């Protein structure tokens, strides 16, 4: 137990570095190329750090406490990194790059290689549940939920499994609805404004990890 505080520091440091690198990559290679960046707030500077890095440091620690510091933590951290990158890309450039989804699939393969107990059929069921559920939402909202969100949900299901991804998507839609109402009430957005869904999927994914623990990765119950 005496070594555990050191483990939390290492995990937090990993989250800080991963978030900072992802933040810089999104800004340099996605936002600047597309020219669709959201306006920056003047005077917001963190030196070598980044907002995403400061978010992911405590998020990684929360995941480590929920999942444990064993091999199962690796795919959890990788999926969270992908979700955080997708959230930032959705906010800054209004797109979820396909390459991020391929990285998440690679994380699933890594989990298989490491022998973390991930059940392929269980994860496939999760991918179908997540992607299929979001496709239905896209049809119901007449495109309000984009195909990028559906593909991201499928990747979430791949790693979370059917039960946990249902929990994650449910939480994401509730948080998204509440957030939209708040933004509308504050007049920060209009009725027809674009509101990115990926940040709420990230929040829902983290909630599923915390609630389901090591079983939130397509692991056989």
Backbone as CSV, one residue per row, in Angstrom:
resi,resn,N_x,N_y,N_z,CA_x,CA_y,CA_z,C_x,C_y,C_z
1,UNK,0.809,-1.212,0.000,0.000,0.000,0.000,0.843,1.262,0.000
2,UNK,2.097,1.146,0.536,2.934,2.330,0.618,3.352,2.836,-0.751
3,UNK,3.335,1.929,-1.756,3.740,2.337,-3.098,2.609,2.980,-3.881
4,UNK,1.390,2.849,-3.391,0.254,3.339,-4.155,0.281,4.836,-4.424
5,UNK,0.647,5.696,-3.436,0.705,7.122,-3.752,1.648,7.430,-4.908
6,UNK,2.783,6.682,-4.993,3.687,6.887,-6.103,3.032,6.495,-7.423
7,UNK,2.224,5.435,-7.379,1.517,5.013,-8.586,0.548,6.087,-9.048
8,UNK,-0.162,6.729,-8.092,-1.099,7.784,-8.478,-0.357,8.956,-9.113
9,UNK,0.810,9.282,-8.587,1.589,10.384,-9.158,2.010,10.060,-10.585
10,UNK,2.449,8.822,-10.806,2.850,8.417,-12.148,1.672,8.447,-13.117
11,UNK,0.522,7.962,-12.652,-0.664,7.957,-13.504,-1.094,9.388,-13.826
12,UNK,-1.066,10.269,-12.819,-1.424,11.668,-13.052,-0.451,12.326,-14.024
13,UNK,0.830,12.042,-13.866,1.825,12.591,-14.785,1.617,12.107,-16.203
14,UNK,1.247,10.820,-16.343,0.966,10.274,-17.666,-0.224,10.987,-18.301
15,UNK,-1.262,11.236,-17.498,-2.420,11.948,-18.017,-2.081,13.366,-18.436
16,UNK,-1.242,14.035,-17.643,-0.840,15.405,-17.968,-0.082,15.457,-19.284
17,UNK,0.858,14.530,-19.455,1.653,14.499,-20.682,0.783,14.121,-21.881
18,UNK,-0.034,13.065,-21.725,-0.879,12.615,-22.828,-1.856,13.709,-23.249
19,UNK,-2.497,14.354,-22.265,-3.442,15.410,-22.593,-2.789,16.593,-23.280
20,UNK,-1.600,16.974,-22.831,-0.892,18.099,-23.429,-0.491,17.793,-24.866
21,UNK,0.013,16.573,-25.104,0.409,16.196,-26.460,-0.793,16.144,-27.393
22,UNK,-1.899,15.569,-26.918,-3.107,15.495,-27.737,-3.630,16.895,-28.032
23,UNK,-3.622,17.763,-27.025,-4.097,19.135,-27.184,-3.302,19.852,-28.270
24,UNK,-1.982,19.703,-28.210,-1.131,20.377,-29.198,-1.325,19.789,-30.585
25,UNK,-1.515,18.463,-30.661,-1.697,17.843,-31.965,-3.005,18.295,-32.600
26,UNK,-4.070,18.340,-31.833,-5.360,18.787,-32.358,-5.249,20.220,-32.872
27,UNK,-4.639,21.088,-32.084,-4.534,22.492,-32.472,-3.658,22.671,-33.707
28,UNK,-2.551,21.927,-33.778,-1.585,22.138,-34.855,-1.986,21.473,-36.164
29,UNK,-2.572,20.287,-36.084,-2.786,19.498,-37.292,-4.233,19.426,-37.743
30,UNK,-5.165,19.780,-36.878,-6.576,19.673,-37.256,-7.231,21.035,-37.351
31,UNK,-7.125,21.813,-36.290,-7.792,23.114,-36.256,-7.200,24.062,-37.284
32,UNK,-5.864,24.156,-37.331,-5.228,25.105,-38.239,-5.431,24.727,-39.702
33,UNK,-5.459,23.420,-39.996,-5.653,22.990,-41.378,-7.052,23.296,-41.874
34,UNK,-8.052,23.095,-41.012,-9.431,23.299,-41.429,-9.872,24.749,-41.314
35,UNK,-9.210,25.496,-40.448,-9.579,26.887,-40.262,-10.939,27.078,-39.636
36,UNK,-11.348,26.109,-38.785,-12.677,26.182,-38.172,-12.590,26.365,-36.672
37,UNK,-11.496,26.940,-36.215,-11.279,27.047,-34.777,-12.311,27.945,-34.131
38,UNK,-12.753,27.530,-32.962,-13.611,28.389,-32.156,-12.781,29.549,-31.634
39,UNK,-13.360,30.714,-31.418,-12.580,31.854,-30.947,-11.932,31.594,-29.604
40,UNK,-10.674,32.011,-29.473,-9.946,31.851,-28.225,-10.270,32.982,-27.266
41,UNK,-10.159,32.704,-25.995,-10.326,33.752,-24.998,-8.998,34.449,-24.779
42,UNK,-8.932,35.752,-24.870,-7.667,36.443,-24.703,-7.103,36.238,-23.311
43,UNK,-5.756,36.124,-23.260,-5.079,36.046,-21.982,-5.087,34.668,-21.361
44,UNK,-5.592,33.638,-22.081,-5.640,32.289,-21.532,-4.397,31.548,-21.974
45,UNK,-3.395,31.443,-21.113,-2.148,30.778,-21.444,-1.687,29.977,-20.245
46,UNK,-1.201,28.773,-20.535,-0.755,27.881,-19.466,0.697,27.453,-19.662
47,UNK,1.450,28.186,-20.488,2.842,27.829,-20.713,2.931,26.485,-21.398
48,UNK,3.759,25.566,-20.863,3.929,24.262,-21.516,2.756,23.319,-21.288
49,UNK,1.829,23.668,-20.403,0.707,22.794,-20.103,-0.455,23.087,-21.055
50,UNK,-1.563,22.392,-20.869,-2.730,22.596,-21.703,-3.973,22.303,-20.890
51,UNK,-5.116,22.869,-21.278,-6.353,22.554,-20.556,-6.671,21.068,-20.565
52,UNK,-6.437,20.400,-21.700,-6.741,18.971,-21.776,-5.825,18.165,-20.864
53,UNK,-4.561,18.572,-20.770,-3.641,17.886,-19.874,-4.040,18.038,-18.423
54,UNK,-4.485,19.218,-18.045,-4.909,19.447,-16.667,-6.192,18.685,-16.348
55,UNK,-7.000,18.411,-17.364,-8.200,17.591,-17.156,-7.850,16.113,-17.050
56,UNK,-6.966,15.646,-17.919,-6.692,14.220,-17.987,-5.851,13.719,-16.820
57,UNK,-5.078,14.581,-16.185,-4.281,14.142,-15.039,-5.174,13.588,-13.924
58,UNK,-6.155,14.339,-13.420,-7.039,13.764,-12.396,-7.955,12.681,-12.953
59,UNK,-8.330,12.781,-14.248,-9.190,11.761,-14.846,-8.485,10.405,-14.860
60,UNK,-7.204,10.394,-15.156,-6.444,9.142,-15.160,-6.375,8.545,-13.752
61,UNK,-6.231,9.392,-12.753,-6.181,8.893,-11.375,-7.517,8.277,-10.985
62,UNK,-8.620,8.933,-11.365,-9.949,8.391,-11.074,-10.124,7.037,-11.747
63,UNK,-9.661,6.917,-12.986,-9.754,5.640,-13.689,-8.925,4.565,-13.007
64,UNK,-7.724,4.933,-12.573,-6.857,3.954,-11.909,-7.492,3.447,-10.622
65,UNK,-8.163,4.315,-9.902,-8.839,3.886,-8.673,-10.034,2.991,-8.987
66,UNK,-10.715,3.256,-10.101,-11.907,2.475,-10.445,-11.550,1.126,-11.049
67,UNK,-10.558,1.107,-11.946,-10.215,-0.104,-12.690,-9.099,-0.890,-12.010
68,UNK,-8.225,-0.189,-11.287,-7.056,-0.827,-10.706,-5.819,-0.501,-11.518
69,UNK,-4.658,-0.776,-10.977,-3.401,-0.428,-11.637,-2.796,-1.606,-12.394
70,UNK,-3.578,-2.650,-12.634,-3.088,-3.801,-13.376,-3.163,-3.574,-14.875
71,UNK,-2.983,-4.642,-15.674,-3.002,-4.515,-17.131,-4.302,-3.954,-17.691
72,UNK,-5.424,-4.147,-16.976,-6.705,-3.643,-17.476,-6.744,-2.119,-17.527
73,UNK,-5.829,-1.472,-16.823,-5.813,-0.015,-16.842,-5.360,0.524,-18.194
74,UNK,-4.532,-0.236,-18.910,-3.966,0.244,-20.174,-5.050,0.571,-21.195
75,UNK,-5.958,-0.361,-21.541,-6.999,0.003,-22.513,-7.939,1.089,-22.007
76,UNK,-8.152,1.149,-20.695,-9.018,2.196,-20.154,-8.411,3.576,-20.386
77,UNK,-7.116,3.707,-20.137,-6.442,4.989,-20.345,-6.371,5.349,-21.823
78,UNK,-6.146,4.342,-22.670,-6.080,4.604,-24.106,-7.434,5.062,-24.638
79,UNK,-8.506,4.393,-24.214,-9.834,4.800,-24.671,-10.177,6.197,-24.171
80,UNK,-9.821,6.504,-22.928,-10.096,7.830,-22.391,-9.327,8.902,-23.152
81,UNK,-8.097,8.594,-23.542,-7.312,9.537,-24.331,-7.979,9.796,-25.673
82,UNK,-8.474,8.738,-26.313,-9.160,8.886,-27.592,-10.440,9.702,-27.432
83,UNK,-11.196,9.421,-26.375,-12.429,10.175,-26.135,-12.137,11.650,-25.877
84,UNK,-11.083,11.919,-25.115,-10.719,13.310,-24.834,-10.279,14.024,-26.109
85,UNK,-9.513,13.328,-26.955,-9.094,13.921,-28.222,-10.299,14.193,-29.119
86,UNK,-11.232,13.251,-29.162,-12.436,13.445,-29.970,-13.262,14.615,-29.455
87,UNK,-13.349,14.746,-28.128,-14.104,15.853,-27.542,-13.483,17.192,-27.921
88,UNK,-12.158,17.279,-27.810,-11.489,18.533,-28.157,-11.636,18.843,-29.641
89,UNK,-11.473,17.816,-30.494,-11.614,18.029,-31.927,-13.027,18.474,-32.282
90,UNK,-14.016,17.906,-31.608,-15.407,18.267,-31.876,-15.689,19.704,-31.471
91,UNK,-15.096,20.134,-30.361,-15.296,21.499,-29.889,-14.558,22.500,-30.770
92,UNK,-13.312,22.185,-31.090,-12.470,23.149,-31.794,-12.665,23.141,-33.302
93,UNK,-12.891,21.952,-33.903,-12.965,21.865,-35.356,-14.268,21.261,-35.866
94,UNK,-15.159,20.873,-34.947,-16.461,20.321,-35.312,-16.335,19.057,-36.168
95,UNK,-15.393,18.211,-35.801,-15.186,16.966,-36.515,-14.568,15.952,-35.562
96,UNK,-14.856,14.670,-35.780,-14.229,13.593,-35.022,-13.395,12.793,-36.018
97,UNK,-12.080,12.954,-36.015,-11.232,12.309,-37.031,-11.315,10.793,-36.960
98,UNK,-11.360,10.170,-38.127,-11.417,8.711,-38.180,-10.167,8.062,-37.611
99,UNK,-9.029,8.766,-37.713,-7.789,8.169,-37.213,-7.852,7.937,-35.709
100,UNK,-8.572,8.779,-35.006,-8.726,8.575,-33.567,-9.479,7.282,-33.277
101,UNK,-10.460,6.998,-34.105,-11.235,5.779,-33.923,-10.394,4.545,-34.244
102,UNK,-9.492,4.684,-35.202,-8.584,3.582,-35.508,-7.627,3.339,-34.344
103,UNK,-7.201,4.420,-33.682,-6.334,4.266,-32.499,-7.081,3.526,-31.393
104,UNK,-8.355,3.807,-31.247,-9.128,3.119,-30.219,-9.244,1.632,-30.531
105,UNK,-9.432,1.306,-31.812,-9.472,-0.102,-32.202,-8.128,-0.764,-31.905
106,UNK,-7.038,-0.031,-32.126,-5.718,-0.565,-31.806,-5.576,-0.807,-30.303
107,UNK,-6.203,0.049,-29.506,-6.164,-0.145,-28.050,-6.877,-1.427,-27.666
108,UNK,-7.975,-1.741,-28.361,-8.696,-2.988,-28.092,-7.826,-4.196,-28.423
109,UNK,-7.118,-4.133,-29.566,-6.212,-5.216,-29.951,-5.112,-5.372,-28.917
110,UNK,-4.603,-4.238,-28.416,-3.567,-4.278,-27.381,-4.086,-4.980,-26.133
111,UNK,-5.341,-4.719,-25.791,-5.928,-5.388,-24.628,-5.965,-6.899,-24.833
112,UNK,-6.260,-7.314,-26.061,-6.267,-8.744,-26.366,-4.866,-9.332,-26.214
113,UNK,-3.864,-8.610,-26.734,-2.483,-9.090,-26.688,-1.998,-9.215,-25.253
114,UNK,-2.396,-8.258,-24.417,-1.946,-8.258,-23.026,-2.680,-9.297,-22.187
115,UNK,-3.712,-9.903,-22.753,-4.447,-10.912,-22.002,-5.172,-10.346,-20.807
116,UNK,-5.878,-9.226,-21.015,-6.555,-8.558,-19.908,-7.927,-9.151,-19.602
117,UNK,-8.316,-10.193,-20.307,-9.620,-10.798,-20.054,-10.728,-10.221,-20.907
118,UNK,-10.372,-9.392,-21.893,-11.388,-8.816,-22.766,-11.968,-9.907,-23.657
119,UNK,-13.287,-10.029,-23.658,-13.969,-11.045,-24.457,-14.367,-10.447,-25.799
120,UNK,-13.836,-10.964,-26.929,-14.110,-10.355,-28.239,-15.591,-10.259,-28.572
121,UNK,-16.358,-11.332,-28.335,-17.782,-11.298,-28.666,-18.536,-10.299,-27.796
122,UNK,-18.129,-10.202,-26.534,-18.748,-9.240,-25.619,-18.491,-7.815,-26.099
123,UNK,-17.258,-7.559,-26.544,-16.912,-6.229,-27.039,-17.603,-5.935,-28.357
124,UNK,-17.703,-6.948,-29.221,-18.411,-6.752,-30.489,-19.867,-6.399,-30.243
125,UNK,-20.482,-7.062,-29.263,-21.861,-6.727,-28.903,-21.961,-5.291,-28.418
126,UNK,-20.970,-4.852,-27.674,-20.958,-3.470,-27.216,-20.839,-2.485,-28.363
127,UNK,-19.977,-2.810,-29.343,-19.824,-1.934,-30.509,-21.126,-1.822,-31.282
128,UNK,-21.819,-2.949,-31.465,-23.099,-2.920,-32.165,-24.146,-2.140,-31.382
129,UNK,-24.128,-2.303,-30.059,-25.096,-1.578,-29.225,-24.829,-0.079,-29.253
130,UNK,-23.559,0.304,-29.104,-23.222,1.723,-29.094,-23.449,2.386,-30.436
131,UNK,-22.889,1.778,-31.496,-23.049,2.363,-32.820,-24.490,2.327,-33.296
132,UNK,-25.167,1.194,-33.060,-26.564,1.087,-33.476,-27.466,2.053,-32.744
133,UNK,-27.233,2.200,-31.447,-28.042,3.136,-30.671,-27.894,4.565,-31.156
134,UNK,-26.654,4.948,-31.486,-26.429,6.317,-31.963,-26.971,6.514,-33.375
135,UNK,-26.935,5.461,-34.203,-27.534,5.571,-35.533,-29.038,5.814,-35.427
136,UNK,-29.682,5.123,-34.501,-31.107,5.358,-34.273,-31.345,6.790,-33.799
137,UNK,-30.452,7.274,-32.925,-30.578,8.659,-32.458,-30.384,9.636,-33.612
138,UNK,-29.471,9.303,-34.538,-29.243,10.171,-35.699,-30.486,10.241,-36.576
139,UNK,-31.140,9.094,-36.768,-32.369,9.072,-37.564,-33.482,9.837,-36.855
140,UNK,-33.580,9.620,-35.534,-34.648,10.269,-34.773,-34.481,11.785,-34.744
141,UNK,-33.245,12.254,-34.726,-32.978,13.698,-34.665,-32.744,14.309,-36.043
142,UNK,-32.938,13.482,-37.091,-32.777,13.952,-38.472,-31.398,14.567,-38.690
143,UNK,-30.377,13.832,-38.250,-29.008,14.290,-38.455,-28.465,15.146,-37.339
144,UNK,-29.261,15.390,-36.313,-28.757,16.181,-35.193,-27.599,15.483,-34.498
145,UNK,-27.651,14.169,-34.463,-26.533,13.354,-33.994,-25.784,12.884,-35.231
146,UNK,-24.507,13.254,-35.354,-23.758,12.976,-36.565,-23.225,11.556,-36.632
147,UNK,-22.766,11.166,-37.822,-22.182,9.847,-38.006,-20.871,9.712,-37.245
148,UNK,-20.152,10.817,-37.078,-18.931,10.769,-36.277,-19.235,10.379,-34.841
149,UNK,-20.330,10.892,-34.307,-20.748,10.513,-32.953,-21.106,9.031,-32.893
150,UNK,-21.762,8.524,-33.956,-22.142,7.117,-33.991,-20.911,6.221,-34.036
151,UNK,-19.914,6.608,-34.827,-18.683,5.811,-34.905,-17.934,5.855,-33.581
152,UNK,-17.933,7.006,-32.937,-17.277,7.110,-31.635,-17.989,6.242,-30.608
153,UNK,-19.323,6.216,-30.656,-20.086,5.382,-29.730,-19.814,3.904,-29.975
154,UNK,-19.613,3.530,-31.239,-19.284,2.138,-31.548,-17.942,1.754,-30.943
155,UNK,-16.979,2.655,-31.026,-15.666,2.398,-30.429,-15.781,2.320,-28.911
156,UNK,-16.600,3.179,-28.332,-16.831,3.101,-26.892,-17.401,1.745,-26.505
157,UNK,-18.371,1.260,-27.282,-18.970,-0.038,-26.996,-17.979,-1.167,-27.139
158,UNK,-17.056,-1.026,-28.085,-16.024,-2.036,-28.279,-15.222,-2.259,-27.014
159,UNK,-14.953,-1.164,-26.297,-14.129,-1.240,-25.097,-14.947,-1.382,-23.824
160,UNK,-16.167,-0.859,-23.836,-16.972,-0.857,-22.617,-17.867,-2.079,-22.476
161,UNK,-18.266,-2.684,-23.591,-19.247,-3.756,-23.520,-20.656,-3.193,-23.587
162,UNK,-21.665,-4.016,-23.868,-23.029,-3.519,-24.103,-23.672,-2.845,-22.908
163,UNK,-23.520,-3.400,-21.712,-24.176,-2.813,-20.550,-23.567,-1.462,-20.196
164,UNK,-22.245,-1.408,-20.160,-21.578,-0.169,-19.763,-21.737,0.926,-20.815
165,UNK,-21.741,0.557,-22.113,-21.905,1.591,-23.133,-23.315,2.149,-23.101
166,UNK,-24.301,1.313,-22.761,-25.663,1.829,-22.603,-25.716,2.843,-21.469
167,UNK,-24.997,2.540,-20.387,-24.913,3.475,-19.270,-24.232,4.768,-19.695
168,UNK,-23.144,4.637,-20.460,-22.392,5.815,-20.897,-23.218,6.701,-21.819
169,UNK,-23.906,6.086,-22.783,-24.714,6.872,-23.717,-25.904,7.520,-23.014
170,UNK,-26.514,6.798,-22.088,-27.614,7.394,-21.329,-27.161,8.610,-20.550
171,UNK,-26.012,8.484,-19.877,-25.474,9.622,-19.126,-25.108,10.762,-20.055
172,UNK,-24.551,10.438,-21.236,-24.145,11.479,-22.179,-25.341,12.277,-22.674
173,UNK,-26.447,11.593,-22.984,-27.627,12.298,-23.479,-28.267,13.157,-22.383
174,UNK,-28.272,12.648,-21.153,-28.820,13.448,-20.058,-27.967,14.692,-19.832
175,UNK,-26.647,14.502,-19.765,-25.750,15.638,-19.568,-25.831,16.606,-20.735
176,UNK,-25.941,16.068,-21.950,-26.051,16.931,-23.118,-27.324,17.758,-23.108
177,UNK,-28.423,17.139,-22.704,-29.693,17.869,-22.642,-29.627,18.981,-21.602
178,UNK,-29.087,18.646,-20.430,-28.967,19.657,-19.376,-28.040,20.778,-19.814
179,UNK,-26.889,20.404,-20.407,-25.952,21.422,-20.862,-26.544,22.323,-21.920
180,UNK,-27.318,21.751,-22.836,-27.940,22.558,-23.886,-28.943,23.546,-23.306
181,UNK,-29.728,23.076,-22.349,-30.704,23.964,-21.718,-30.005,25.114,-20.999
182,UNK,-28.922,24.795,-20.309,-28.176,25.837,-19.592,-27.599,26.857,-20.576
183,UNK,-26.992,26.372,-21.666,-26.417,27.277,-22.660,-27.481,28.142,-23.316
184,UNK,-28.636,27.547,-23.571,-29.731,28.331,-24.143,-30.227,29.381,-23.156
185,UNK,-30.334,28.993,-21.887,-30.802,29.935,-20.873,-29.829,31.094,-20.713
186,UNK,-28.545,30.799,-20.835,-27.526,31.847,-20.714,-27.309,32.603,-22.026
187,UNK,-28.017,32.192,-23.052,-27.925,32.812,-24.371,-26.514,32.719,-24.951
188,UNK,-25.856,31.610,-24.653,-24.540,31.373,-25.238,-24.666,30.696,-26.598
189,UNK,-25.794,30.051,-26.836,-26.077,29.423,-28.128,-27.515,29.716,-28.503
190,UNK,-27.814,29.516,-29.792,-29.179,29.653,-30.270,-29.806,28.292,-30.486
191,UNK,-31.064,28.288,-30.868,-31.776,27.030,-31.069,-31.128,26.195,-32.175
192,UNK,-30.604,26.862,-33.202,-30.008,26.157,-34.341,-28.492,26.063,-34.241
193,UNK,-27.908,26.403,-33.107,-26.455,26.388,-32.958,-25.929,24.959,-32.865
194,UNK,-24.680,24.797,-33.276,-24.023,23.498,-33.182,-23.523,23.288,-31.757
195,UNK,-23.938,22.205,-31.146,-23.476,21.853,-29.805,-22.779,20.499,-29.899
196,UNK,-21.476,20.456,-29.699,-20.742,19.189,-29.834,-21.195,18.158,-28.803
197,UNK,-21.338,16.914,-29.254,-21.780,15.844,-28.381,-20.617,15.068,-27.769
198,UNK,-19.452,15.087,-28.433,-18.321,14.281,-27.968,-17.891,14.589,-26.532
199,UNK,-17.911,15.862,-26.084,-17.552,16.098,-24.672,-18.479,15.384,-23.695
200,UNK,-19.752,15.279,-24.048,-20.695,14.582,-23.172,-20.501,13.059,-23.247
201,UNK,-20.061,12.568,-24.422,-19.719,11.152,-24.526,-18.501,10.832,-23.671
202,UNK,-17.552,11.759,-23.623,-16.385,11.584,-22.749,-16.827,11.496,-21.295
203,UNK,-17.691,12.419,-20.880,-18.181,12.404,-19.497,-18.946,11.120,-19.204
204,UNK,-19.783,10.696,-20.141,-20.529,9.461,-19.940,-19.623,8.246,-19.864
205,UNK,-18.578,8.229,-20.679,-17.621,7.130,-20.635,-16.900,7.049,-19.314
206,UNK,-16.482,8.197,-18.791,-15.809,8.214,-17.486,-16.749,7.736,-16.382
207,UNK,-18.008,8.165,-16.454,-18.975,7.726,-15.453,-19.181,6.214,-15.515
208,UNK,-19.191,5.655,-16.731,-19.355,4.211,-16.876,-18.160,3.469,-16.315
209,UNK,-16.959,3.990,-16.556,-15.756,3.374,-16.008,-15.812,3.342,-14.486
210,UNK,-16.182,4.471,-13.897,-16.217,4.567,-12.440,-17.289,3.643,-11.857
211,UNK,-18.436,3.577,-12.541,-19.542,2.767,-12.019,-19.300,1.275,-12.196
212,UNK,-18.715,0.891,-13.349,-18.561,-0.534,-13.647,-17.196,-1.083,-13.303
213,UNK,-16.216,-0.206,-13.066,-14.884,-0.666,-12.664,-14.238,-1.523,-13.734
214,UNK,-13.596,-2.634,-13.341,-12.876,-3.458,-14.308,-13.769,-4.170,-15.299
215,UNK,-15.088,-4.192,-15.058,-15.997,-4.833,-16.001,-16.443,-3.877,-17.101
216,UNK,-15.922,-2.633,-17.086,-16.319,-1.644,-18.078,-15.393,-1.650,-19.269
217,UNK,-14.911,-2.807,-19.689,-14.027,-2.897,-20.837,-14.335,-4.133,-21.666
218,UNK,-15.592,-4.522,-21.708,-15.908,-5.728,-22.442,-15.398,-6.963,-21.740
219,UNK,-15.130,-6.881,-20.443,-14.630,-8.011,-19.692,-15.807,-8.879,-19.284
220,UNK,-15.671,-10.176,-19.405,-16.761,-11.065,-19.037,-17.120,-10.905,-17.572
221,UNK,-18.404,-10.711,-17.237,-18.785,-10.581,-15.853,-18.667,-11.914,-15.135
